Amino acid sequence: MSTTYETLDPSSNTVVARFDAAADEEVQAALESAHGGYLRWRETPLSERVAILHRAAGIYRERAQELAELITLEMGKQIDQALGEIAVSADIFDYYAANAEQFLAPRRLPVDTGTAEVHLQPTGVLLGIMPWNYPHYQVARFAAPNLALGNTMLLKHAANCPQSALIIQDILRDAGLPRECYINLFATHDQVSTVIADPRVQGISLTGSERAGAIVAEQAGRHLKKVVLELGGSDPFIVLDDVRLQETIEAAASRRLANAGQACTSPKRFIVVEDVYDRFVTGLKERFTEVRVGHPAQRDTGLG
């Protein structure tokens, strides 16, 4: 099954850039490279690994405007929110770089006789399957801790943010990460199945829909692979009769419109008790009418 990777500007419905899916030979080469890289990266001193993460954080901050504008172009995030995503992504790399030594230190367990310790060790090549709604943040929180630990990774990003996918790879390489430790793959669905089945791949992390999660979980289970799934949700926003109503209306509006509503924390359902229903609905409608709809690259746009 083919997959098209293209930047489609959602503000104009114009294709800005298009990329071919990887050839099967590229996927096999990436698997071999990532596995060989793992055998070397796991032996790299922790001090060197975290120094690279710190440098990556610095590059994120230096290129923040450029990176944010690309997010806005590819998926329509309002520019200030895109800048916020870049800032958080930089912080994630710094956080794991600063705390890796503590996180990876052996932990002694209480036992009746003898001694027992827990040691955290790298496992090998990981496959990351990441979504488009937070193209940098989602990758950062997968990549940073695993690179600090000593794992290497193949990254299959969403098909509508290929330029962001490539620039993440560039940032890590510019920070000094060996090329084989993080490899972007414009993979097809069939190739993803091949990667999951490959014995060199030790785990999979997916953020996406329930449908995608079910497919990946089945494939990972079939091959006895560890898997982490963060799947789409739509928990309700519940309004009770003892709320501070104006604050609640503001929170409901801001969360519903944040990231153009494209987040699992954006409420799609409101459950409101009868005593405050009319006032809540009226206030929420008034708040929505105040929002300026415009191009997401403009700073005064409330909804792009």
Helices and strands as residue ranges (DSSP letters): E 5-9, E 14-19, H 24-41, H 46-62, H 64-75, H 79-104, E 107-109, E 116-118, E 125-129, H 137-149, E 152-156, H 162-174, G 179-181, E 182-184, H 189-197, E 201-208, H 210-222, E 226-231, E 237-239, H 245-257, G 258-261, E 270-272, H 274-289
